[in-house]
Amino acid sequence: MGNDDLVKLKTLLGYWIEHNQEHGQEFREWADKVTGLGDAGEDLRQAAEEMDKASQLLSRAREKLEKVEA
């Protein structure tokens, strides 16, 4: 991987993490709105938790890549 790609990936990881956090928050807000309308709210909450897990993995990858010099 070239230096330009490494720099780009590090930037993308930050963007993806932030983007996931925004979506997770939206999922939680909608889950609250559909409370009492069946199990859809629980699915939305689970989706938010999965987004959190994905963000954790992306953060770990970013931390590891920060140790690599561009």
PDB file of N, CA, C and O in Angstrom:
ATOM      1  N   MET A   1       0.853  -1.177   0.000  1.00  0.00           N
ATOM      2  CA  MET A   1       0.000   0.000   0.000  1.00  0.00           C
ATOM      3  C   MET A   1       0.892   1.231   0.000  1.00  0.00           C
ATOM      4  O   MET A   1       1.835   1.342   0.784  1.00  0.00           O
ATOM      5  N   GLY A   2       0.572   2.139  -0.889  1.00  0.00           N
ATOM      6  CA  GLY A   2       1.348   3.366  -0.980  1.00  0.00           C
ATOM      7  C   GLY A   2       1.003   4.342   0.134  1.00  0.00           C
ATOM      8  O   GLY A   2      -0.022   4.208   0.801  1.00  0.00           O
ATOM      9  N   ASN A   3       1.867   5.314   0.322  1.00  0.00           N
ATOM     10  CA  ASN A   3       1.647   6.321   1.361  1.00  0.00           C
ATOM     11  C   ASN A   3       0.346   7.075   1.169  1.00  0.00           C
ATOM     12  O   ASN A   3      -0.361   7.355   2.136  1.00  0.00           O
ATOM     13  N   ASP A   4       0.023   7.409  -0.084  1.00  0.00           N
ATOM     14  CA  ASP A   4      -1.217   8.141  -0.341  1.00  0.00           C
ATOM     15  C   ASP A   4      -2.433   7.328   0.080  1.00  0.00           C
ATOM     16  O   ASP A   4      -3.378   7.863   0.659  1.00  0.00           O
ATOM     17  N   ASP A   5      -2.402   6.023  -0.217  1.00  0.00           N
ATOM     18  CA  ASP A   5      -3.517   5.159   0.170  1.00  0.00           C
ATOM     19  C   ASP A   5      -3.635   5.046   1.685  1.00  0.00           C
ATOM     20  O   ASP A   5      -4.743   5.025   2.223  1.00  0.00           O
ATOM     21  N   LEU A   6      -2.511   4.973   2.369  1.00  0.00           N
ATOM     22  CA  LEU A   6      -2.521   4.873   3.825  1.00  0.00           C
ATOM     23  C   LEU A   6      -3.112   6.129   4.448  1.00  0.00           C
ATOM     24  O   LEU A   6      -3.929   6.046   5.366  1.00  0.00           O
ATOM     25  N   VAL A   7      -2.710   7.266   3.962  1.00  0.00           N
ATOM     26  CA  VAL A   7      -3.255   8.529   4.459  1.00  0.00           C
ATOM     27  C   VAL A   7      -4.757   8.586   4.193  1.00  0.00           C
ATOM     28  O   VAL A   7      -5.535   8.982   5.061  1.00  0.00           O
ATOM     29  N   LYS A   8      -5.154   8.192   2.994  1.00  0.00           N
ATOM     30  CA  LYS A   8      -6.572   8.201   2.649  1.00  0.00           C
ATOM     31  C   LYS A   8      -7.362   7.254   3.554  1.00  0.00           C
ATOM     32  O   LYS A   8      -8.440   7.613   4.028  1.00  0.00           O
ATOM     33  N   LEU A   9      -6.842   6.059   3.796  1.00  0.00           N
ATOM     34  CA  LEU A   9      -7.540   5.096   4.642  1.00  0.00           C
ATOM     35  C   LEU A   9      -7.702   5.620   6.066  1.00  0.00           C
ATOM     36  O   LEU A   9      -8.767   5.473   6.666  1.00  0.00           O
ATOM     37  N   LYS A  10      -6.662   6.223   6.600  1.00  0.00           N
ATOM     38  CA  LYS A  10      -6.753   6.795   7.945  1.00  0.00           C
ATOM     39  C   LYS A  10      -7.855   7.854   8.008  1.00  0.00           C
ATOM     40  O   LYS A  10      -8.605   7.920   8.982  1.00  0.00           O
ATOM     41  N   THR A  11      -7.945   8.661   6.987  1.00  0.00           N
ATOM     42  CA  THR A  11      -8.997   9.678   6.920  1.00  0.00           C
ATOM     43  C   THR A  11     -10.364   9.035   6.801  1.00  0.00           C
ATOM     44  O   THR A  11     -11.303   9.434   7.489  1.00  0.00           O
ATOM     45  N   LEU A  12     -10.481   8.048   5.938  1.00  0.00           N
ATOM     46  CA  LEU A  12     -11.757   7.356   5.754  1.00  0.00           C
ATOM     47  C   LEU A  12     -12.225   6.679   7.035  1.00  0.00           C
ATOM     48  O   LEU A  12     -13.418   6.694   7.340  1.00  0.00           O
ATOM     49  N   LEU A  13     -11.320   6.098   7.774  1.00  0.00           N
ATOM     50  CA  LEU A  13     -11.703   5.446   9.019  1.00  0.00           C
ATOM     51  C   LEU A  13     -12.356   6.431   9.984  1.00  0.00           C
ATOM     52  O   LEU A  13     -13.359   6.110  10.621  1.00  0.00           O
ATOM     53  N   GLY A  14     -11.795   7.610  10.090  1.00  0.00           N
ATOM     54  CA  GLY A  14     -12.401   8.643  10.942  1.00  0.00           C
ATOM     55  C   GLY A  14     -13.797   9.007  10.469  1.00  0.00           C
ATOM     56  O   GLY A  14     -14.717   9.156  11.273  1.00  0.00           O
ATOM     57  N   TYR A  15     -13.946   9.146   9.179  1.00  0.00           N
ATOM     58  CA  TYR A  15     -15.242   9.480   8.599  1.00  0.00           C
ATOM     59  C   TYR A  15     -16.249   8.356   8.862  1.00  0.00           C
ATOM     60  O   TYR A  15     -17.384   8.618   9.259  1.00  0.00           O
ATOM     61  N   TRP A  16     -15.830   7.105   8.638  1.00  0.00           N
ATOM     62  CA  TRP A  16     -16.738   5.973   8.815  1.00  0.00           C
ATOM     63  C   TRP A  16     -17.188   5.850  10.267  1.00  0.00           C
ATOM     64  O   TRP A  16     -18.357   5.572  10.533  1.00  0.00           O
ATOM     65  N   ILE A  17     -16.272   6.055  11.200  1.00  0.00           N
ATOM     66  CA  ILE A  17     -16.610   5.967  12.624  1.00  0.00           C
ATOM     67  C   ILE A  17     -17.653   7.022  12.976  1.00  0.00           C
ATOM     68  O   ILE A  17     -18.656   6.722  13.624  1.00  0.00           O
ATOM     69  N   GLU A  18     -17.414   8.244  12.551  1.00  0.00           N
ATOM     70  CA  GLU A  18     -18.364   9.327  12.832  1.00  0.00           C
ATOM     71  C   GLU A  18     -19.717   9.040  12.182  1.00  0.00           C
ATOM     72  O   GLU A  18     -20.768   9.240  12.790  1.00  0.00           O
ATOM     73  N   HIS A  19     -19.671   8.577  10.963  1.00  0.00           N
ATOM     74  CA  HIS A  19     -20.895   8.271  10.217  1.00  0.00           C
ATOM     75  C   HIS A  19     -21.699   7.174  10.928  1.00  0.00           C
ATOM     76  O   HIS A  19     -22.920   7.275  11.045  1.00  0.00           O
ATOM     77  N   ASN A  20     -21.024   6.145  11.394  1.00  0.00           N
ATOM     78  CA  ASN A  20     -21.697   5.073  12.129  1.00  0.00           C
ATOM     79  C   ASN A  20     -22.346   5.598  13.404  1.00  0.00           C
ATOM     80  O   ASN A  20     -23.464   5.209  13.743  1.00  0.00           O
ATOM     81  N   GLN A  21     -21.650   6.473  14.100  1.00  0.00           N
ATOM     82  CA  GLN A  21     -22.202   7.031  15.335  1.00  0.00           C
ATOM     83  C   GLN A  21     -23.470   7.821  15.050  1.00  0.00           C
ATOM     84  O   GLN A  21     -24.439   7.744  15.806  1.00  0.00           O
ATOM     85  N   GLU A  22     -23.464   8.572  13.971  1.00  0.00           N
ATOM     86  CA  GLU A  22     -24.654   9.342  13.597  1.00  0.00           C
ATOM     87  C   GLU A  22     -25.819   8.410  13.265  1.00  0.00           C
ATOM     88  O   GLU A  22     -26.949   8.639  13.698  1.00  0.00           O
ATOM     89  N   HIS A  23     -25.539   7.371  12.503  1.00  0.00           N
ATOM     90  CA  HIS A  23     -26.602   6.421  12.153  1.00  0.00           C
ATOM     91  C   HIS A  23     -27.108   5.680  13.385  1.00  0.00           C
ATOM     92  O   HIS A  23     -28.314   5.481  13.533  1.00  0.00           O
ATOM     93  N   GLY A  24     -26.211   5.275  14.260  1.00  0.00           N
ATOM     94  CA  GLY A  24     -26.623   4.593  15.480  1.00  0.00           C
ATOM     95  C   GLY A  24     -27.562   5.450  16.299  1.00  0.00           C
ATOM     96  O   GLY A  24     -28.553   4.956  16.836  1.00  0.00           O
ATOM     97  N   GLN A  25     -27.254   6.737  16.400  1.00  0.00           N
ATOM     98  CA  GLN A  25     -28.121   7.655  17.139  1.00  0.00           C
ATOM     99  C   GLN A  25     -29.488   7.768  16.470  1.00  0.00           C
ATOM    100  O   GLN A  25     -30.515   7.783  17.149  1.00  0.00           O
ATOM    101  N   GLU A  26     -29.501   7.844  15.166  1.00  0.00           N
ATOM    102  CA  GLU A  26     -30.774   7.894  14.440  1.00  0.00           C
ATOM    103  C   GLU A  26     -31.593   6.628  14.672  1.00  0.00           C
ATOM    104  O   GLU A  26     -32.806   6.695  14.875  1.00  0.00           O
ATOM    105  N   PHE A  27     -30.929   5.481  14.640  1.00  0.00           N
ATOM    106  CA  PHE A  27     -31.623   4.217  14.879  1.00  0.00           C
ATOM    107  C   PHE A  27     -32.273   4.222  16.258  1.00  0.00           C
ATOM    108  O   PHE A  27     -33.417   3.794  16.413  1.00  0.00           O
ATOM    109  N   ARG A  28     -31.543   4.706  17.253  1.00  0.00           N
ATOM    110  CA  ARG A  28     -32.082   4.756  18.623  1.00  0.00           C
ATOM    111  C   ARG A  28     -33.280   5.701  18.710  1.00  0.00           C
ATOM    112  O   ARG A  28     -34.272   5.396  19.371  1.00  0.00           O
ATOM    113  N   GLU A  29     -33.181   6.836  18.047  1.00  0.00           N
ATOM    114  CA  GLU A  29     -34.298   7.787  18.059  1.00  0.00           C
ATOM    115  C   GLU A  29     -35.544   7.173  17.439  1.00  0.00           C
ATOM    116  O   GLU A  29     -36.646   7.324  17.967  1.00  0.00           O
ATOM    117  N   TRP A  30     -35.371   6.482  16.320  1.00  0.00           N
ATOM    118  CA  TRP A  30     -36.517   5.849  15.664  1.00  0.00           C
ATOM    119  C   TRP A  30     -37.030   4.679  16.478  1.00  0.00           C
ATOM    120  O   TRP A  30     -38.234   4.424  16.491  1.00  0.00           O
ATOM    121  N   ALA A  31     -36.159   3.969  17.150  1.00  0.00           N
ATOM    122  CA  ALA A  31     -36.597   2.872  18.015  1.00  0.00           C
ATOM    123  C   ALA A  31     -37.519   3.407  19.107  1.00  0.00           C
ATOM    124  O   ALA A  31     -38.527   2.781  19.436  1.00  0.00           O
ATOM    125  N   ASP A  32     -37.173   4.558  19.664  1.00  0.00           N
ATOM    126  CA  ASP A  32     -38.025   5.173  20.680  1.00  0.00           C
ATOM    127  C   ASP A  32     -39.382   5.562  20.104  1.00  0.00           C
ATOM    128  O   ASP A  32     -40.406   5.443  20.777  1.00  0.00           O
ATOM    129  N   LYS A  33     -39.385   6.021  18.873  1.00  0.00           N
ATOM    130  CA  LYS A  33     -40.636   6.462  18.248  1.00  0.00           C
ATOM    131  C   LYS A  33     -41.591   5.313  17.968  1.00  0.00           C
ATOM    132  O   LYS A  33     -42.807   5.504  17.980  1.00  0.00           O
ATOM    133  N   VAL A  34     -41.058   4.118  17.715  1.00  0.00           N
ATOM    134  CA  VAL A  34     -41.934   2.991  17.375  1.00  0.00           C
ATOM    135  C   VAL A  34     -42.221   2.089  18.572  1.00  0.00           C
ATOM    136  O   VAL A  34     -42.788   1.008  18.417  1.00  0.00           O
ATOM    137  N   THR A  35     -41.831   2.533  19.762  1.00  0.00           N
ATOM    138  CA  THR A  35     -42.118   1.755  20.962  1.00  0.00           C
ATOM    139  C   THR A  35     -43.618   1.476  21.023  1.00  0.00           C
ATOM    140  O   THR A  35     -44.435   2.381  20.853  1.00  0.00           O
ATOM    141  N   GLY A  36     -43.964   0.230  21.266  1.00  0.00           N
ATOM    142  CA  GLY A  36     -45.364  -0.162  21.348  1.00  0.00           C
ATOM    143  C   GLY A  36     -45.952  -0.604  20.019  1.00  0.00           C
ATOM    144  O   GLY A  36     -47.130  -0.959  19.955  1.00  0.00           O
ATOM    145  N   LEU A  37     -45.159  -0.591  18.961  1.00  0.00           N
ATOM    146  CA  LEU A  37     -45.657  -0.982  17.639  1.00  0.00           C
ATOM    147  C   LEU A  37     -45.048  -2.312  17.185  1.00  0.00           C
ATOM    148  O   LEU A  37     -44.815  -2.520  15.995  1.00  0.00           O
ATOM    149  N   GLY A  38     -44.802  -3.180  18.110  1.00  0.00           N
ATOM    150  CA  GLY A  38     -44.211  -4.474  17.762  1.00  0.00           C
ATOM    151  C   GLY A  38     -42.727  -4.501  18.063  1.00  0.00           C
ATOM    152  O   GLY A  38     -42.220  -3.715  18.864  1.00  0.00           O
ATOM    153  N   ASP A  39     -42.041  -5.425  17.401  1.00  0.00           N
ATOM    154  CA  ASP A  39     -40.626  -5.670  17.680  1.00  0.00           C
ATOM    155  C   ASP A  39     -39.668  -4.829  16.848  1.00  0.00           C
ATOM    156  O   ASP A  39     -38.453  -4.983  16.972  1.00  0.00           O
ATOM    157  N   ALA A  40     -40.180  -3.956  16.017  1.00  0.00           N
ATOM    158  CA  ALA A  40     -39.299  -3.174  15.145  1.00  0.00           C
ATOM    159  C   ALA A  40     -38.320  -2.317  15.954  1.00  0.00           C
ATOM    160  O   ALA A  40     -37.162  -2.156  15.568  1.00  0.00           O
ATOM    161  N   GLY A  41     -38.785  -1.778  17.059  1.00  0.00           N
ATOM    162  CA  GLY A  41     -37.910  -0.959  17.893  1.00  0.00           C
ATOM    163  C   GLY A  41     -36.720  -1.740  18.414  1.00  0.00           C
ATOM    164  O   GLY A  41     -35.601  -1.228  18.464  1.00  0.00           O
ATOM    165  N   GLU A  42     -36.968  -2.981  18.801  1.00  0.00           N
ATOM    166  CA  GLU A  42     -35.870  -3.820  19.284  1.00  0.00           C
ATOM    167  C   GLU A  42     -34.868  -4.091  18.164  1.00  0.00           C
ATOM    168  O   GLU A  42     -33.659  -4.100  18.397  1.00  0.00           O
ATOM    169  N   ASP A  43     -35.368  -4.310  16.960  1.00  0.00           N
ATOM    170  CA  ASP A  43     -34.461  -4.516  15.821  1.00  0.00           C
ATOM    171  C   ASP A  43     -33.623  -3.275  15.568  1.00  0.00           C
ATOM    172  O   ASP A  43     -32.432  -3.377  15.271  1.00  0.00           O
ATOM    173  N   LEU A  44     -34.231  -2.109  15.682  1.00  0.00           N
ATOM    174  CA  LEU A  44     -33.489  -0.865  15.485  1.00  0.00           C
ATOM    175  C   LEU A  44     -32.431  -0.683  16.571  1.00  0.00           C
ATOM    176  O   LEU A  44     -31.316  -0.244  16.288  1.00  0.00           O
ATOM    177  N   ARG A  45     -32.777  -1.020  17.810  1.00  0.00           N
ATOM    178  CA  ARG A  45     -31.790  -0.926  18.891  1.00  0.00           C
ATOM    179  C   ARG A  45     -30.632  -1.894  18.657  1.00  0.00           C
ATOM    180  O   ARG A  45     -29.470  -1.556  18.885  1.00  0.00           O
ATOM    181  N   GLN A  46     -30.963  -3.096  18.200  1.00  0.00           N
ATOM    182  CA  GLN A  46     -29.908  -4.067  17.908  1.00  0.00           C
ATOM    183  C   GLN A  46     -29.020  -3.579  16.764  1.00  0.00           C
ATOM    184  O   GLN A  46     -27.803  -3.756  16.798  1.00  0.00           O
ATOM    185  N   ALA A  47     -29.629  -2.972  15.762  1.00  0.00           N
ATOM    186  CA  ALA A  47     -28.844  -2.415  14.654  1.00  0.00           C
ATOM    187  C   ALA A  47     -27.894  -1.336  15.175  1.00  0.00           C
ATOM    188  O   ALA A  47     -26.744  -1.258  14.742  1.00  0.00           O
ATOM    189  N   ALA A  48     -28.373  -0.508  16.101  1.00  0.00           N
ATOM    190  CA  ALA A  48     -27.522   0.529  16.684  1.00  0.00           C
ATOM    191  C   ALA A  48     -26.349  -0.094  17.432  1.00  0.00           C
ATOM    192  O   ALA A  48     -25.223   0.399  17.351  1.00  0.00           O
ATOM    193  N   GLU A  49     -26.611  -1.173  18.158  1.00  0.00           N
ATOM    194  CA  GLU A  49     -25.536  -1.852  18.874  1.00  0.00           C
ATOM    195  C   GLU A  49     -24.514  -2.437  17.904  1.00  0.00           C
ATOM    196  O   GLU A  49     -23.311  -2.400  18.163  1.00  0.00           O
ATOM    197  N   GLU A  50     -24.994  -2.973  16.797  1.00  0.00           N
ATOM    198  CA  GLU A  50     -24.075  -3.527  15.794  1.00  0.00           C
ATOM    199  C   GLU A  50     -23.227  -2.419  15.159  1.00  0.00           C
ATOM    200  O   GLU A  50     -22.054  -2.626  14.848  1.00  0.00           O
ATOM    201  N   MET A  51     -23.828  -1.252  14.972  1.00  0.00           N
ATOM    202  CA  MET A  51     -23.063  -0.113  14.456  1.00  0.00           C
ATOM    203  C   MET A  51     -21.964   0.268  15.448  1.00  0.00           C
ATOM    204  O   MET A  51     -20.844   0.595  15.056  1.00  0.00           O
ATOM    205  N   ASP A  52     -22.305   0.218  16.748  1.00  0.00           N
ATOM    206  CA  ASP A  52     -21.306   0.509  17.777  1.00  0.00           C
ATOM    207  C   ASP A  52     -20.154  -0.482  17.700  1.00  0.00           C
ATOM    208  O   ASP A  52     -18.988  -0.103  17.813  1.00  0.00           O
ATOM    209  N   LYS A  53     -20.493  -1.761  17.507  1.00  0.00           N
ATOM    210  CA  LYS A  53     -19.450  -2.791  17.395  1.00  0.00           C
ATOM    211  C   LYS A  53     -18.567  -2.537  16.174  1.00  0.00           C
ATOM    212  O   LYS A  53     -17.343  -2.652  16.245  1.00  0.00           O
ATOM    213  N   ALA A  54     -19.201  -2.192  15.058  1.00  0.00           N
ATOM    214  CA  ALA A  54     -18.429  -1.904  13.847  1.00  0.00           C
ATOM    215  C   ALA A  54     -17.502  -0.713  14.079  1.00  0.00           C
ATOM    216  O   ALA A  54     -16.352  -0.722  13.640  1.00  0.00           O
ATOM    217  N   SER A  55     -18.001   0.304  14.766  1.00  0.00           N
ATOM    218  CA  SER A  55     -17.182   1.481  15.058  1.00  0.00           C
ATOM    219  C   SER A  55     -15.997   1.115  15.946  1.00  0.00           C
ATOM    220  O   SER A  55     -14.900   1.645  15.769  1.00  0.00           O
ATOM    221  N   GLN A  56     -16.213   0.218  16.893  1.00  0.00           N
ATOM    222  CA  GLN A  56     -15.111  -0.216  17.756  1.00  0.00           C
ATOM    223  C   GLN A  56     -14.025  -0.910  16.934  1.00  0.00           C
ATOM    224  O   GLN A  56     -12.834  -0.676  17.144  1.00  0.00           O
ATOM    225  N   LEU A  57     -14.443  -1.761  16.001  1.00  0.00           N
ATOM    226  CA  LEU A  57     -13.470  -2.438  15.150  1.00  0.00           C
ATOM    227  C   LEU A  57     -12.731  -1.452  14.250  1.00  0.00           C
ATOM    228  O   LEU A  57     -11.522  -1.565  14.052  1.00  0.00           O
ATOM    229  N   LEU A  58     -13.467  -0.489  13.711  1.00  0.00           N
ATOM    230  CA  LEU A  58     -12.831   0.529  12.875  1.00  0.00           C
ATOM    231  C   LEU A  58     -11.847   1.364  13.691  1.00  0.00           C
ATOM    232  O   LEU A  58     -10.785   1.738  13.194  1.00  0.00           O
ATOM    233  N   SER A  59     -12.198   1.656  14.935  1.00  0.00           N
ATOM    234  CA  SER A  59     -11.304   2.415  15.814  1.00  0.00           C
ATOM    235  C   SER A  59     -10.029   1.629  16.102  1.00  0.00           C
ATOM    236  O   SER A  59      -8.932   2.189  16.113  1.00  0.00           O
ATOM    237  N   ARG A  60     -10.182   0.341  16.333  1.00  0.00           N
ATOM    238  CA  ARG A  60      -8.998  -0.494  16.558  1.00  0.00           C
ATOM    239  C   ARG A  60      -8.095  -0.501  15.336  1.00  0.00           C
ATOM    240  O   ARG A  60      -6.873  -0.403  15.451  1.00  0.00           O
ATOM    241  N   ALA A  61      -8.705  -0.618  14.171  1.00  0.00           N
ATOM    242  CA  ALA A  61      -7.913  -0.598  12.933  1.00  0.00           C
ATOM    243  C   ALA A  61      -7.187   0.729  12.787  1.00  0.00           C
ATOM    244  O   ALA A  61      -6.013   0.767  12.419  1.00  0.00           O
ATOM    245  N   ARG A  62      -7.891   1.818  13.077  1.00  0.00           N
ATOM    246  CA  ARG A  62      -7.275   3.146  12.962  1.00  0.00           C
ATOM    247  C   ARG A  62      -6.103   3.280  13.931  1.00  0.00           C
ATOM    248  O   ARG A  62      -5.051   3.807  13.570  1.00  0.00           O
ATOM    249  N   GLU A  63      -6.287   2.800  15.167  1.00  0.00           N
ATOM    250  CA  GLU A  63      -5.199   2.867  16.152  1.00  0.00           C
ATOM    251  C   GLU A  63      -3.972   2.107  15.662  1.00  0.00           C
ATOM    252  O   GLU A  63      -2.843   2.574  15.817  1.00  0.00           O
ATOM    253  N   LYS A  64      -4.192   0.950  15.078  1.00  0.00           N
ATOM    254  CA  LYS A  64      -3.078   0.149  14.568  1.00  0.00           C
ATOM    255  C   LYS A  64      -2.388   0.840  13.399  1.00  0.00           C
ATOM    256  O   LYS A  64      -1.163   0.815  13.279  1.00  0.00           O
ATOM    257  N   LEU A  65      -3.189   1.453  12.548  1.00  0.00           N
ATOM    258  CA  LEU A  65      -2.612   2.145  11.380  1.00  0.00           C
ATOM    259  C   LEU A  65      -1.891   3.435  11.785  1.00  0.00           C
ATOM    260  O   LEU A  65      -0.975   3.874  11.089  1.00  0.00           O
ATOM    261  N   GLU A  66      -2.290   4.033  12.883  1.00  0.00           N
ATOM    262  CA  GLU A  66      -1.609   5.248  13.336  1.00  0.00           C
ATOM    263  C   GLU A  66      -0.158   4.960  13.693  1.00  0.00           C
ATOM    264  O   GLU A  66       0.681   5.861  13.678  1.00  0.00           O
ATOM    265  N   LYS A  67       0.134   3.717  14.011  1.00  0.00           N
ATOM    266  CA  LYS A  67       1.502   3.333  14.354  1.00  0.00           C
ATOM    267  C   LYS A  67       2.364   3.136  13.113  1.00  0.00           C
ATOM    268  O   LYS A  67       3.590   3.053  13.193  1.00  0.00           O
ATOM    269  N   VAL A  68       1.686   3.062  11.950  1.00  0.00           N
ATOM    270  CA  VAL A  68       2.393   2.889  10.684  1.00  0.00           C
ATOM    271  C   VAL A  68       2.673   4.278  10.104  1.00  0.00           C
ATOM    272  O   VAL A  68       1.767   5.103   9.987  1.00  0.00           O
ATOM    273  N   GLU A  69       3.891   4.518   9.754  1.00  0.00           N
ATOM    274  CA  GLU A  69       4.238   5.829   9.190  1.00  0.00           C
ATOM    275  C   GLU A  69       3.789   5.920   7.749  1.00  0.00           C
ATOM    276  O   GLU A  69       3.958   4.985   6.965  1.00  0.00           O
ATOM    277  N   ALA A  70       3.213   7.061   7.413  1.00  0.00           N
ATOM    278  CA  ALA A  70       2.759   7.286   6.035  1.00  0.00           C
ATOM    279  C   ALA A  70       3.912   7.691   5.160  1.00  0.00           C
ATOM    280  O   ALA A  70       3.728   7.925   3.966  1.00  0.00           O
TER     281      ALA A  70
END
